């Protein structure tokens, strides 16, 4: 029987035409450690991500790398993906239908990796898991999704690039994330 792997998922996504965005953009699946305990999920690829067919490799990705380093992590330790797998034209916000059409790809990535923590970057990603919750209320505070899976909402690094207040908030939320992950490792947190 054919085994479902991230490589197979990527190959299937590359030829998939189930979303209008796939007519104008390249497929960008997530990347990183297939055994990661933590998945970071952004909104949609931008221009650089579309060009290189890799998530978070532009300016926001550079900032994400720095934030990861600030809590002792590298991209190789985690898995990084997006709700929408194709760049919306001109980097506009993804439409609800586009998020819905791409949703099964993200669910398959999560099912394969089986993380303990999902860090949502920005409101589109948070909305995928908790449509009723706002990022203003929840950022930096762990939200239990199931007995074994916690969502940790954080602002999107792109939004914080040019906004000093958001940047400070993002950095402080990352410190809280670092603490949360440390406690998880030694079993202090029951999730
Ligand atoms: N912003 C996102 O949400 N995802 C990327 O991959 C890059 C920028």
Backbone and ligand atoms as CSV (ligand in chain L), in Angstrom:
chain,resi,resn,atom,element,x,y,z
A,1,UNK,N,N,0.837,-1.203,0.000
A,1,UNK,CA,C,0.000,0.000,0.000
A,1,UNK,C,C,0.877,1.261,0.000
A,2,UNK,N,N,0.438,2.291,-0.702
A,2,UNK,CA,C,1.203,3.541,-0.781
A,2,UNK,C,C,1.207,4.235,0.583
A,3,UNK,N,N,2.407,4.579,1.061
A,3,UNK,CA,C,2.480,5.236,2.367
A,3,UNK,C,C,2.428,6.756,2.188
A,4,UNK,N,N,1.592,7.402,2.982
A,4,UNK,CA,C,1.516,8.862,2.901
A,4,UNK,C,C,2.698,9.483,3.641
A,5,UNK,N,N,3.492,10.268,2.910
A,5,UNK,CA,C,4.647,10.950,3.510
A,5,UNK,C,C,4.573,12.429,3.110
A,6,UNK,N,N,5.408,13.245,3.738
A,6,UNK,CA,C,5.433,14.666,3.378
A,6,UNK,C,C,5.902,14.844,1.931
A,7,UNK,N,N,6.833,13.977,1.490
A,7,UNK,CA,C,7.306,14.061,0.096
A,7,UNK,C,C,6.174,13.773,-0.890
A,8,UNK,N,N,5.383,12.757,-0.557
A,8,UNK,CA,C,4.260,12.422,-1.446
A,8,UNK,C,C,3.239,13.566,-1.455
A,9,UNK,N,N,3.001,14.118,-0.267
A,9,UNK,CA,C,2.056,15.235,-0.151
A,9,UNK,C,C,2.504,16.398,-1.034
A,10,UNK,N,N,3.811,16.664,-1.002
A,10,UNK,CA,C,4.372,17.770,-1.793
A,10,UNK,C,C,4.200,17.500,-3.285
A,11,UNK,N,N,4.464,16.269,-3.683
A,11,UNK,CA,C,4.324,15.914,-5.102
A,11,UNK,C,C,2.865,16.056,-5.546
A,12,UNK,N,N,1.951,15.651,-4.683
A,12,UNK,CA,C,0.517,15.739,-5.029
A,12,UNK,C,C,0.071,17.202,-5.091
A,13,UNK,N,N,0.556,18.010,-4.126
A,13,UNK,CA,C,0.162,19.428,-4.111
A,13,UNK,C,C,0.660,20.144,-5.369
A,14,UNK,N,N,1.837,19.757,-5.834
A,14,UNK,CA,C,2.446,20.419,-6.988
A,14,UNK,C,C,1.582,20.290,-8.250
A,15,UNK,N,N,0.816,19.217,-8.359
A,15,UNK,CA,C,-0.017,19.040,-9.562
A,15,UNK,C,C,-1.497,19.301,-9.279
A,16,UNK,N,N,-1.808,19.737,-8.073
A,16,UNK,CA,C,-3.206,19.949,-7.661
A,16,UNK,C,C,-3.752,21.255,-8.243
A,17,UNK,N,N,-4.982,21.212,-8.735
A,17,UNK,CA,C,-5.569,22.431,-9.302
A,17,UNK,C,C,-6.906,22.754,-8.635
A,18,UNK,N,N,-7.048,22.367,-7.363
A,18,UNK,CA,C,-8.334,22.525,-6.673
A,18,UNK,C,C,-8.597,23.918,-6.120
A,19,UNK,N,N,-7.697,24.834,-6.392
A,19,UNK,CA,C,-7.871,26.201,-5.877
A,19,UNK,C,C,-7.499,27.146,-7.015
A,20,UNK,N,N,-8.265,28.210,-7.211
A,20,UNK,CA,C,-7.990,29.144,-8.319
A,20,UNK,C,C,-6.578,29.718,-8.255
A,21,UNK,N,N,-6.065,29.876,-7.030
A,21,UNK,CA,C,-4.716,30.455,-6.886
A,21,UNK,C,C,-3.659,29.580,-7.553
A,22,UNK,N,N,-3.958,28.291,-7.685
A,22,UNK,CA,C,-2.986,27.359,-8.278
A,22,UNK,C,C,-2.763,27.658,-9.762
A,23,UNK,N,N,-3.670,28.473,-10.361
A,23,UNK,CA,C,-3.493,28.817,-11.782
A,23,UNK,C,C,-2.404,29.865,-11.961
A,24,UNK,N,N,-2.168,30.657,-10.910
A,24,UNK,CA,C,-1.225,31.774,-11.072
A,24,UNK,C,C,0.004,31.668,-10.185
A,25,UNK,N,N,0.029,30.683,-9.291
A,25,UNK,CA,C,1.141,30.635,-8.330
A,25,UNK,C,C,1.689,29.224,-8.196
A,26,UNK,N,N,2.909,29.147,-7.665
A,26,UNK,CA,C,3.527,27.840,-7.406
A,26,UNK,C,C,3.044,27.271,-6.073
A,27,UNK,N,N,3.056,25.961,-5.981
A,27,UNK,CA,C,2.663,25.298,-4.732
A,27,UNK,C,C,3.791,25.429,-3.704
A,28,UNK,N,N,3.410,25.793,-2.489
A,28,UNK,CA,C,4.402,25.882,-1.398
A,28,UNK,C,C,3.879,25.068,-0.211
A,29,UNK,N,N,4.403,23.866,-0.050
A,29,UNK,CA,C,4.037,23.063,1.123
A,29,UNK,C,C,4.942,23.488,2.283
A,30,UNK,N,N,4.655,23.007,3.465
A,30,UNK,CA,C,5.511,23.310,4.610
A,30,UNK,C,C,6.853,22.606,4.487
A,31,UNK,N,N,7.757,22.931,5.423
A,31,UNK,CA,C,9.050,22.242,5.440
A,31,UNK,C,C,9.594,22.234,6.862
A,32,UNK,N,N,10.531,21.329,7.092
A,32,UNK,CA,C,11.164,21.269,8.406
A,32,UNK,C,C,11.242,19.856,8.912
A,33,UNK,N,N,11.292,19.742,10.233
A,33,UNK,CA,C,11.479,18.451,10.875
A,33,UNK,C,C,10.178,17.634,10.849
A,34,UNK,N,N,10.193,16.471,10.199
A,34,UNK,CA,C,8.947,15.680,10.125
A,34,UNK,C,C,8.535,15.131,11.489
A,35,UNK,N,N,9.460,15.158,12.458
A,35,UNK,CA,C,9.111,14.693,13.817
A,35,UNK,C,C,8.980,15.853,14.798
A,36,UNK,N,N,8.772,17.046,14.276
A,36,UNK,CA,C,8.738,18.231,15.146
A,36,UNK,C,C,7.601,18.146,16.162
A,37,UNK,N,N,7.884,18.662,17.355
A,37,UNK,CA,C,6.833,18.776,18.373
A,37,UNK,C,C,6.048,20.060,18.182
A,38,UNK,N,N,6.663,20.996,17.435
A,38,UNK,CA,C,6.055,22.318,17.263
A,38,UNK,C,C,5.918,22.645,15.777
A,39,UNK,N,N,4.718,23.070,15.381
A,39,UNK,CA,C,4.502,23.541,14.003
A,39,UNK,C,C,4.164,25.030,14.045
A,40,UNK,N,N,4.795,25.808,13.186
A,40,UNK,CA,C,4.460,27.228,13.020
A,40,UNK,C,C,3.630,27.358,11.740
A,41,UNK,N,N,2.492,28.027,11.849
A,41,UNK,CA,C,1.616,28.130,10.680
A,41,UNK,C,C,1.301,29.594,10.371
A,42,UNK,N,N,1.734,30.026,9.179
A,42,UNK,CA,C,1.478,31.392,8.728
A,42,UNK,C,C,0.219,31.448,7.875
A,43,UNK,N,N,0.162,32.518,7.061
A,43,UNK,CA,C,-1.059,32.795,6.304
A,43,UNK,C,C,-0.985,32.203,4.890
A,44,UNK,N,N,-0.077,32.730,4.090
A,44,UNK,CA,C,0.067,32.287,2.695
A,44,UNK,C,C,1.449,32.704,2.206
A,45,UNK,N,N,1.988,32.024,1.201
A,45,UNK,CA,C,3.300,32.418,0.682
A,45,UNK,C,C,3.271,33.832,0.108
A,46,UNK,N,N,4.399,34.520,0.172
A,46,UNK,CA,C,4.565,35.812,-0.493
A,46,UNK,C,C,5.377,35.609,-1.765
A,47,UNK,N,N,5.905,36.722,-2.293
A,47,UNK,CA,C,6.610,36.648,-3.585
A,47,UNK,C,C,7.844,35.742,-3.528
A,48,UNK,N,N,8.662,35.943,-2.509
A,48,UNK,CA,C,9.907,35.177,-2.389
A,48,UNK,C,C,9.592,33.682,-2.196
A,49,UNK,N,N,8.573,33.424,-1.371
A,49,UNK,CA,C,8.187,32.028,-1.103
A,49,UNK,C,C,7.700,31.370,-2.394
A,50,UNK,N,N,6.953,32.146,-3.196
A,50,UNK,CA,C,6.445,31.631,-4.473
A,50,UNK,C,C,7.614,31.309,-5.417
A,51,UNK,N,N,8.577,32.233,-5.465
A,51,UNK,CA,C,9.749,32.051,-6.334
A,51,UNK,C,C,10.541,30.801,-5.954
A,52,UNK,N,N,10.798,30.667,-4.635
A,52,UNK,CA,C,11.672,29.584,-4.158
A,52,UNK,C,C,10.892,28.323,-3.779
A,53,UNK,N,N,9.574,28.441,-3.794
A,53,UNK,CA,C,8.679,27.318,-3.442
A,53,UNK,C,C,8.971,26.780,-2.048
A,54,UNK,N,N,9.284,27.716,-1.137
A,54,UNK,CA,C,9.544,27.352,0.263
A,54,UNK,C,C,8.865,28.375,1.173
A,55,UNK,N,N,8.332,27.929,2.328
A,55,UNK,CA,C,7.640,28.869,3.207
A,55,UNK,C,C,8.606,29.758,3.987
A,56,UNK,N,N,8.178,30.970,4.272
A,56,UNK,CA,C,8.907,31.901,5.148
A,56,UNK,C,C,10.395,32.017,4.802
A,57,UNK,N,N,10.668,32.429,3.564
A,57,UNK,CA,C,12.064,32.649,3.163
A,57,UNK,C,C,12.321,34.115,2.797
A,58,UNK,N,N,11.293,34.981,2.923
A,58,UNK,CA,C,11.482,36.414,2.654
A,58,UNK,C,C,11.777,37.161,3.953
A,59,UNK,N,N,11.414,38.442,3.984
A,59,UNK,CA,C,11.729,39.283,5.149
A,59,UNK,C,C,11.049,38.751,6.421
A,60,UNK,N,N,9.793,38.346,6.300
A,60,UNK,CA,C,9.085,37.815,7.488
A,60,UNK,C,C,9.750,36.528,7.963
A,61,UNK,N,N,10.241,35.749,7.004
A,61,UNK,CA,C,10.919,34.496,7.347
A,61,UNK,C,C,12.232,34.742,8.069
A,62,UNK,N,N,12.934,35.793,7.618
A,62,UNK,CA,C,14.191,36.169,8.269
A,62,UNK,C,C,13.937,36.532,9.734
A,63,UNK,N,N,12.873,37.295,9.940
A,63,UNK,CA,C,12.508,37.686,11.310
A,63,UNK,C,C,12.092,36.447,12.118
A,64,UNK,N,N,11.352,35.551,11.476
A,64,UNK,CA,C,10.947,34.318,12.168
A,64,UNK,C,C,12.185,33.515,12.592
A,65,UNK,N,N,13.175,33.440,11.708
A,65,UNK,CA,C,14.427,32.733,12.058
A,65,UNK,C,C,15.066,33.349,13.304
A,66,UNK,N,N,15.052,34.700,13.357
A,66,UNK,CA,C,15.656,35.387,14.518
A,66,UNK,C,C,14.856,35.095,15.790
A,67,UNK,N,N,13.541,35.100,15.653
A,67,UNK,CA,C,12.684,34.820,16.825
A,67,UNK,C,C,12.903,33.383,17.313
A,68,UNK,N,N,13.033,32.458,16.373
A,68,UNK,CA,C,13.305,31.061,16.749
A,68,UNK,C,C,14.636,30.987,17.511
A,69,UNK,N,N,15.652,31.664,16.947
A,69,UNK,CA,C,16.972,31.630,17.585
A,69,UNK,C,C,16.906,32.202,18.996
A,70,UNK,N,N,16.025,33.200,19.209
A,70,UNK,CA,C,15.936,33.841,20.532
A,70,UNK,C,C,15.455,32.855,21.598
A,71,UNK,N,N,14.814,31.753,21.178
A,71,UNK,CA,C,14.406,30.745,22.175
A,71,UNK,C,C,15.155,29.419,21.923
A,72,UNK,N,N,16.307,29.551,21.272
A,72,UNK,CA,C,17.191,28.388,21.131
A,72,UNK,C,C,16.736,27.363,20.111
A,73,UNK,N,N,15.918,27.789,19.143
A,73,UNK,CA,C,15.452,26.841,18.117
A,73,UNK,C,C,15.964,27.246,16.742
A,74,UNK,N,N,16.052,26.266,15.838
A,74,UNK,CA,C,16.357,26.552,14.436
A,74,UNK,C,C,15.196,26.006,13.598
A,75,UNK,N,N,15.222,26.349,12.320
A,75,UNK,CA,C,14.162,25.846,11.426
A,75,UNK,C,C,14.188,24.326,11.349
A,76,UNK,N,N,15.342,23.737,11.581
A,76,UNK,CA,C,15.466,22.274,11.499
A,76,UNK,C,C,14.810,21.581,12.697
A,77,UNK,N,N,14.576,22.350,13.769
A,77,UNK,CA,C,13.943,21.759,14.962
A,77,UNK,C,C,12.424,21.705,14.821
A,78,UNK,N,N,11.874,22.574,13.983
A,78,UNK,CA,C,10.416,22.734,13.938
A,78,UNK,C,C,9.912,22.470,12.511
A,79,UNK,N,N,8.610,22.565,12.336
A,79,UNK,CA,C,8.033,22.478,10.995
A,79,UNK,C,C,7.320,23.809,10.751
A,80,UNK,N,N,7.438,24.335,9.531
A,80,UNK,CA,C,6.876,25.655,9.212
A,80,UNK,C,C,5.974,25.531,7.988
A,81,UNK,N,N,4.747,26.023,8.112
A,81,UNK,CA,C,3.836,25.899,6.985
A,81,UNK,C,C,2.881,27.100,6.925
A,82,UNK,N,N,1.894,27.003,6.062
A,82,UNK,CA,C,0.907,28.065,5.864
A,82,UNK,C,C,-0.487,27.479,5.737
A,83,UNK,N,N,-1.502,28.296,6.028
A,83,UNK,CA,C,-2.890,27.866,5.817
A,83,UNK,C,C,-3.136,27.703,4.313
A,84,UNK,N,N,-2.756,28.723,3.545
A,84,UNK,CA,C,-2.965,28.705,2.090
A,84,UNK,C,C,-1.634,28.340,1.425
A,85,UNK,N,N,-1.687,27.475,0.438
A,85,UNK,CA,C,-0.456,26.921,-0.142
A,85,UNK,C,C,0.025,27.625,-1.405
A,86,UNK,N,N,-0.686,28.697,-1.804
A,86,UNK,CA,C,-0.315,29.424,-3.034
A,86,UNK,C,C,-0.362,30.922,-2.738
A,87,UNK,N,N,0.500,31.680,-3.390
A,87,UNK,CA,C,0.546,33.122,-3.149
A,87,UNK,C,C,-0.691,33.823,-3.721
A,88,UNK,N,N,-1.440,34.544,-2.890
A,88,UNK,CA,C,-2.529,35.354,-3.442
A,88,UNK,C,C,-1.925,36.517,-4.241
A,89,UNK,N,N,-2.532,36.890,-5.380
A,89,UNK,CA,C,-1.946,37.951,-6.220
A,89,UNK,C,C,-1.709,39.226,-5.418
A,90,UNK,N,N,-0.523,39.811,-5.600
A,90,UNK,CA,C,-0.207,41.068,-4.925
A,90,UNK,C,C,-0.149,40.942,-3.417
A,91,UNK,N,N,-0.035,39.722,-2.918
A,91,UNK,CA,C,0.015,39.471,-1.457
A,91,UNK,C,C,-1.243,39.930,-0.725
A,92,UNK,N,N,-2.382,39.955,-1.433
A,92,UNK,CA,C,-3.621,40.313,-0.731
A,92,UNK,C,C,-3.950,39.232,0.286
A,93,UNK,N,N,-4.887,39.554,1.212
A,93,UNK,CA,C,-5.343,38.556,2.184
A,93,UNK,C,C,-6.002,37.393,1.437
A,94,UNK,N,N,-5.820,36.166,1.923
A,94,UNK,CA,C,-6.540,35.069,1.275
A,94,UNK,C,C,-8.047,35.178,1.520
A,95,UNK,N,N,-8.838,34.791,0.516
A,95,UNK,CA,C,-10.302,34.791,0.638
A,95,UNK,C,C,-10.718,33.569,1.463
A,96,UNK,N,N,-11.891,33.660,2.134
A,96,UNK,CA,C,-12.373,32.498,2.896
A,96,UNK,C,C,-12.409,31.214,2.068
A,97,UNK,N,N,-12.827,31.308,0.803
A,97,UNK,CA,C,-12.918,30.105,-0.044
A,97,UNK,C,C,-11.531,29.521,-0.307
A,98,UNK,N,N,-10.533,30.390,-0.437
A,98,UNK,CA,C,-9.157,29.912,-0.690
A,98,UNK,C,C,-8.617,29.175,0.540
A,99,UNK,N,N,-8.960,29.698,1.718
A,99,UNK,CA,C,-8.511,29.037,2.953
A,99,UNK,C,C,-9.185,27.677,3.080
A,100,UNK,N,N,-10.460,27.654,2.713
A,100,UNK,CA,C,-11.228,26.402,2.807
A,100,UNK,C,C,-10.696,25.356,1.825
A,101,UNK,N,N,-10.404,25.798,0.603
A,101,UNK,CA,C,-9.919,24.856,-0.413
A,101,UNK,C,C,-8.560,24.259,-0.045
A,102,UNK,N,N,-7.728,25.052,0.592
A,102,UNK,CA,C,-6.382,24.567,0.951
A,102,UNK,C,C,-6.355,23.811,2.277
A,103,UNK,N,N,-7.436,23.889,3.030
A,103,UNK,CA,C,-7.445,23.343,4.386
A,103,UNK,C,C,-7.017,21.875,4.501
A,104,UNK,N,N,-7.468,20.983,3.592
A,104,UNK,CA,C,-7.086,19.575,3.751
A,104,UNK,C,C,-5.572,19.342,3.714
A,105,UNK,N,N,-4.844,20.189,2.981
A,105,UNK,CA,C,-3.377,20.003,2.925
A,105,UNK,C,C,-2.752,20.229,4.289
A,106,UNK,N,N,-3.212,21.286,4.955
A,106,UNK,CA,C,-2.685,21.591,6.291
A,106,UNK,C,C,-3.074,20.486,7.279
A,107,UNK,N,N,-4.314,20.010,7.167
A,107,UNK,CA,C,-4.752,18.962,8.087
A,107,UNK,C,C,-3.912,17.689,7.885
A,108,UNK,N,N,-3.563,17.395,6.638
A,108,UNK,CA,C,-2.720,16.215,6.374
A,108,UNK,C,C,-1.310,16.417,6.934
A,109,UNK,N,N,-0.781,17.618,6.783
A,109,UNK,CA,C,0.552,17.888,7.351
A,109,UNK,C,C,0.522,17.677,8.870
A,110,UNK,N,N,-0.508,18.208,9.517
A,110,UNK,CA,C,-0.612,18.083,10.982
A,110,UNK,C,C,-0.786,16.614,11.373
A,111,UNK,N,N,-1.599,15.890,10.615
A,111,UNK,CA,C,-1.840,14.473,10.933
A,111,UNK,C,C,-0.548,13.663,10.791
A,112,UNK,N,N,0.284,14.020,9.805
A,112,UNK,CA,C,1.539,13.278,9.602
A,112,UNK,C,C,2.561,13.601,10.689
A,113,UNK,N,N,2.645,14.859,11.078
A,113,UNK,CA,C,3.691,15.290,12.013
A,113,UNK,C,C,3.305,15.039,13.474
A,114,UNK,N,N,2.027,15.114,13.745
A,114,UNK,CA,C,1.509,14.908,15.111
A,114,UNK,C,C,2.230,15.790,16.134
A,115,UNK,N,N,2.119,17.108,15.983
A,115,UNK,CA,C,2.810,18.007,16.923
A,115,UNK,C,C,2.099,18.049,18.276
A,116,UNK,N,N,2.787,18.586,19.274
A,116,UNK,CA,C,2.151,18.851,20.576
A,116,UNK,C,C,1.663,20.297,20.636
A,117,UNK,N,N,2.355,21.157,19.864
A,117,UNK,CA,C,2.025,22.585,19.911
A,117,UNK,C,C,1.944,23.140,18.490
A,118,UNK,N,N,0.895,23.917,18.232
A,118,UNK,CA,C,0.775,24.618,16.951
A,118,UNK,C,C,0.862,26.110,17.241
A,119,UNK,N,N,1.878,26.773,16.691
A,119,UNK,CA,C,2.002,28.217,16.878
A,119,UNK,C,C,1.366,28.879,15.664
A,120,UNK,N,N,0.266,29.588,15.894
A,120,UNK,CA,C,-0.394,30.260,14.778
A,120,UNK,C,C,0.199,31.658,14.642
A,121,UNK,N,N,0.607,31.996,13.428
A,121,UNK,CA,C,1.201,33.306,13.162
A,121,UNK,C,C,0.153,34.162,12.448
A,122,UNK,N,N,-0.458,35.077,13.184
A,122,UNK,CA,C,-1.452,35.968,12.587
A,122,UNK,C,C,-2.873,35.440,12.707
A,123,UNK,N,N,-3.820,36.312,12.314
A,123,UNK,CA,C,-5.235,36.014,12.567
A,123,UNK,C,C,-5.809,34.940,11.630
A,124,UNK,N,N,-5.292,34.856,10.403
A,124,UNK,CA,C,-5.841,33.846,9.484
A,124,UNK,C,C,-5.548,32.447,10.004
A,125,UNK,N,N,-4.348,32.284,10.517
A,125,UNK,CA,C,-3.948,30.988,11.030
A,125,UNK,C,C,-4.717,30.661,12.321
A,126,UNK,N,N,-4.826,31.643,13.220
A,126,UNK,CA,C,-5.608,31.427,14.452
A,126,UNK,C,C,-7.057,31.067,14.098
A,127,UNK,N,N,-7.619,31.787,13.114
A,127,UNK,CA,C,-9.015,31.584,12.717
A,127,UNK,C,C,-9.293,30.188,12.188
A,128,UNK,N,N,-8.258,29.547,11.673
A,128,UNK,CA,C,-8.406,28.188,11.169
A,128,UNK,C,C,-8.771,27.232,12.315
A,129,UNK,N,N,-8.188,27.471,13.502
A,129,UNK,CA,C,-8.410,26.578,14.643
A,129,UNK,C,C,-9.495,27.101,15.580
A,130,UNK,N,N,-9.540,28.411,15.769
A,130,UNK,CA,C,-10.505,29.022,16.690
A,130,UNK,C,C,-11.187,30.201,15.999
A,131,UNK,N,N,-12.184,29.923,15.157
A,131,UNK,CA,C,-12.803,31.012,14.392
A,131,UNK,C,C,-13.416,32.109,15.272
A,132,UNK,N,N,-13.776,31.773,16.508
A,132,UNK,CA,C,-14.445,32.774,17.361
A,132,UNK,C,C,-13.462,33.616,18.177
A,133,UNK,N,N,-12.195,33.215,18.215
A,133,UNK,CA,C,-11.256,33.930,19.088
A,133,UNK,C,C,-10.474,34.983,18.316
A,134,UNK,N,N,-10.139,36.085,18.986
A,134,UNK,CA,C,-9.357,37.123,18.313
A,134,UNK,C,C,-7.899,37.052,18.765
A,135,UNK,N,N,-7.029,37.509,17.889
A,135,UNK,CA,C,-5.602,37.468,18.204
A,135,UNK,C,C,-5.267,38.476,19.300
A,136,UNK,N,N,-6.006,39.579,19.346
A,136,UNK,CA,C,-5.763,40.597,20.378
A,136,UNK,C,C,-5.952,40.005,21.773
A,137,UNK,N,N,-6.982,39.182,21.916
A,137,UNK,CA,C,-7.255,38.594,23.238
A,137,UNK,C,C,-6.330,37.425,23.573
A,138,UNK,N,N,-5.939,36.668,22.556
A,138,UNK,CA,C,-5.301,35.373,22.851
A,138,UNK,C,C,-3.786,35.332,22.639
A,139,UNK,N,N,-3.212,36.345,21.981
A,139,UNK,CA,C,-1.777,36.213,21.641
A,139,UNK,C,C,-0.947,36.007,22.909
A,140,UNK,N,N,0.012,35.082,22.800
A,140,UNK,CA,C,0.898,34.803,23.934
A,140,UNK,C,C,0.301,33.897,24.996
A,141,UNK,N,N,-0.979,33.456,24.774
A,141,UNK,CA,C,-1.631,32.604,25.784
A,141,UNK,C,C,-2.007,31.260,25.166
A,142,UNK,N,N,-1.477,30.158,25.711
A,142,UNK,CA,C,-1.776,28.843,25.141
A,142,UNK,C,C,-3.276,28.536,25.169
A,143,UNK,N,N,-3.784,27.972,24.076
A,143,UNK,CA,C,-5.205,27.618,23.948
A,143,UNK,C,C,-5.280,26.118,23.671
A,144,UNK,N,N,-5.867,25.401,24.582
A,144,UNK,CA,C,-5.934,23.950,24.424
A,144,UNK,C,C,-6.909,23.578,23.291
A,145,UNK,N,N,-6.442,22.783,22.337
A,145,UNK,CA,C,-7.303,22.373,21.223
A,145,UNK,C,C,-7.876,20.983,21.498
A,146,UNK,N,N,-6.995,20.055,21.899
A,146,UNK,CA,C,-7.420,18.717,22.319
A,146,UNK,C,C,-6.582,18.364,23.549
A,147,UNK,N,N,-6.782,17.161,24.083
A,147,UNK,CA,C,-6.018,16.748,25.264
A,147,UNK,C,C,-4.519,16.800,25.008
A,148,UNK,N,N,-4.120,16.535,23.764
A,148,UNK,CA,C,-2.684,16.425,23.497
A,148,UNK,C,C,-2.156,17.506,22.560
A,149,UNK,N,N,-2.955,18.512,22.275
A,149,UNK,CA,C,-2.537,19.534,21.306
A,149,UNK,C,C,-2.950,20.938,21.766
A,150,UNK,N,N,-1.950,21.801,21.841
A,150,UNK,CA,C,-2.201,23.180,22.276
A,150,UNK,C,C,-1.873,24.146,21.144
A,151,UNK,N,N,-2.742,25.138,20.956
A,151,UNK,CA,C,-2.466,26.202,19.984
A,151,UNK,C,C,-1.906,27.401,20.748
A,152,UNK,N,N,-0.801,27.948,20.242
A,152,UNK,CA,C,-0.165,29.111,20.876
A,152,UNK,C,C,-0.231,30.268,19.876
A,153,UNK,N,N,-1.183,31.190,20.036
A,153,UNK,CA,C,-1.330,32.270,19.053
A,153,UNK,C,C,-0.281,33.370,19.232
A,154,UNK,N,N,0.204,33.844,18.109
A,154,UNK,CA,C,1.229,34.896,18.085
A,154,UNK,C,C,0.902,35.814,16.906
A,155,UNK,N,N,1.300,37.084,16.998
A,155,UNK,CA,C,1.108,37.974,15.847
A,155,UNK,C,C,1.975,37.513,14.674
A,156,UNK,N,N,1.588,37.942,13.479
A,156,UNK,CA,C,2.360,37.561,12.292
A,156,UNK,C,C,3.660,38.375,12.232
A,157,UNK,N,N,4.814,37.719,12.002
A,157,UNK,CA,C,6.069,38.485,11.958
A,157,UNK,C,C,6.063,39.589,10.900
A,158,UNK,N,N,5.349,39.411,9.795
A,158,UNK,CA,C,5.329,40.462,8.757
A,158,UNK,C,C,4.657,41.721,9.298
A,159,UNK,N,N,3.601,41.546,10.096
A,159,UNK,CA,C,2.879,42.698,10.645
A,159,UNK,C,C,3.776,43.459,11.618
A,160,UNK,N,N,4.689,42.734,12.265
A,160,UNK,CA,C,5.533,43.354,13.286
A,160,UNK,C,C,6.803,43.988,12.706
A,161,UNK,N,N,7.067,43.731,11.420
A,161,UNK,CA,C,8.317,44.229,10.830
A,161,UNK,C,C,8.413,45.749,10.884
A,162,UNK,N,N,7.251,46.412,10.681
A,162,UNK,CA,C,7.272,47.875,10.603
A,162,UNK,C,C,6.466,48.513,11.718
A,163,UNK,N,N,6.203,47.767,12.778
A,163,UNK,CA,C,5.409,48.315,13.867
A,163,UNK,C,C,6.088,47.957,15.188
A,164,UNK,N,N,6.703,48.954,15.799
A,164,UNK,CA,C,7.505,48.743,17.000
A,164,UNK,C,C,6.737,48.088,18.137
A,165,UNK,N,N,5.465,48.498,18.341
A,165,UNK,CA,C,4.687,47.926,19.446
A,165,UNK,C,C,4.423,46.450,19.223
A,166,UNK,N,N,4.031,46.126,17.978
A,166,UNK,CA,C,3.757,44.715,17.657
A,166,UNK,C,C,5.032,43.895,17.787
A,167,UNK,N,N,6.129,44.492,17.387
A,167,UNK,CA,C,7.422,43.795,17.443
A,167,UNK,C,C,7.755,43.430,18.894
A,168,UNK,N,N,7.567,44.384,19.796
A,168,UNK,CA,C,7.841,44.135,21.219
A,168,UNK,C,C,6.914,43.043,21.738
A,169,UNK,N,N,5.661,43.101,21.306
A,169,UNK,CA,C,4.681,42.117,21.752
A,169,UNK,C,C,5.052,40.718,21.234
A,170,UNK,N,N,5.481,40.672,19.992
A,170,UNK,CA,C,5.870,39.400,19.381
A,170,UNK,C,C,7.078,38.797,20.112
A,171,UNK,N,N,8.029,39.661,20.450
A,171,UNK,CA,C,9.223,39.160,21.132
A,171,UNK,C,C,8.873,38.659,22.525
A,172,UNK,N,N,7.977,39.355,23.187
A,172,UNK,CA,C,7.591,38.910,24.530
A,172,UNK,C,C,6.755,37.620,24.437
A,173,UNK,N,N,5.913,37.512,23.402
A,173,UNK,CA,C,5.144,36.263,23.213
A,173,UNK,C,C,6.086,35.090,22.916
A,174,UNK,N,N,7.157,35.358,22.206
A,174,UNK,CA,C,8.119,34.288,21.923
A,174,UNK,C,C,8.808,33.822,23.199
A,175,UNK,N,N,9.093,34.779,24.084
A,175,UNK,CA,C,9.697,34.380,25.367
A,175,UNK,C,C,8.718,33.472,26.118
A,176,UNK,N,N,7.434,33.846,26.102
A,176,UNK,CA,C,6.414,33.024,26.773
A,176,UNK,C,C,6.328,31.644,26.105
A,177,UNK,N,N,6.463,31.627,24.779
A,177,UNK,CA,C,6.446,30.349,24.059
A,177,UNK,C,C,7.634,29.487,24.482
A,178,UNK,N,N,8.806,30.118,24.583
A,178,UNK,CA,C,10.011,29.400,25.004
A,178,UNK,C,C,9.807,28.746,26.365
A,179,UNK,N,N,9.223,29.487,27.296
A,179,UNK,CA,C,8.957,28.959,28.640
A,179,UNK,C,C,7.963,27.799,28.569
A,180,UNK,N,N,6.918,28.011,27.769
A,180,UNK,CA,C,5.874,26.984,27.637
A,180,UNK,C,C,6.482,25.680,27.108
A,181,UNK,N,N,7.342,25.797,26.103
A,181,UNK,CA,C,7.948,24.594,25.506
A,181,UNK,C,C,8.894,23.922,26.493
A,182,UNK,N,N,9.607,24.738,27.277
A,182,UNK,CA,C,10.535,24.183,28.260
A,182,UNK,C,C,9.751,23.377,29.301
A,183,UNK,N,N,8.655,23.940,29.772
A,183,UNK,CA,C,7.838,23.249,30.783
A,183,UNK,C,C,7.200,21.985,30.217
A,184,UNK,N,N,6.856,22.039,28.941
A,184,UNK,CA,C,6.254,20.877,28.278
A,184,UNK,C,C,7.248,19.714,28.251
A,185,UNK,N,N,8.510,20.065,27.967
A,185,UNK,CA,C,9.536,19.031,27.854
A,185,UNK,C,C,9.767,18.282,29.163
A,186,UNK,N,N,9.708,19.019,30.269
A,186,UNK,CA,C,9.939,18.326,31.536
A,186,UNK,C,C,8.629,17.832,32.146
A,187,UNK,N,N,7.572,17.900,31.342
A,187,UNK,CA,C,6.311,17.306,31.765
A,187,UNK,C,C,5.570,18.116,32.811
A,188,UNK,N,N,5.926,19.426,32.933
A,188,UNK,CA,C,5.229,20.227,33.948
A,188,UNK,C,C,3.831,20.613,33.474
A,189,UNK,N,N,3.677,20.605,32.148
A,189,UNK,CA,C,2.365,20.977,31.607
A,189,UNK,C,C,1.654,19.736,31.137
A,190,UNK,N,N,0.426,19.594,31.581
A,190,UNK,CA,C,-0.307,18.391,31.260
A,190,UNK,C,C,-1.064,18.588,29.949
A,191,UNK,N,N,-0.377,18.349,28.822
A,191,UNK,CA,C,-1.179,18.361,27.587
A,191,UNK,C,C,-0.806,17.233,26.662
L,1,LIG,N1,N,3.973,35.156,5.228
L,1,LIG,C1,C,3.308,34.005,5.452
L,1,LIG,O1,O,2.252,33.991,6.068
L,1,LIG,N2,N,3.831,32.894,4.989
L,1,LIG,C2,C,4.984,32.841,4.353
L,1,LIG,O2,O,5.393,31.746,3.968
L,1,LIG,C3,C,5.670,34.045,4.153
L,1,LIG,C4,C,5.161,35.200,4.582
